[in-house]
Amino acid sequence: MARSLSSQKRQRQNAKRADINTSRRTTIRTRIRKVRDALTAKDADAAEKALREAIKILDRSADRGTLHANTAARRKSKLTKSLNALKAT
């Protein structure tokens, strides 16, 4: 248990931030799942629309510190590569 006032405040801030980050990660996973579902269904238009949404969320999460910038870039790259492979076929 935190004893000093500053450590108690830090504990409250950490709990609040953890809840926010959990919510953001859930949103990220949902957006990525929508892209993968569209890719699996071989629907390039829906996948492209979903990819734009996913990229927006990934960039925002990287800017706000929920994800590391390289992690967001890697996920965007992987999804874009999958979409381009679908378009090529």
Order of alpha helices (4+ residues) and beta strands (2+ residues): alpha-alpha-alpha
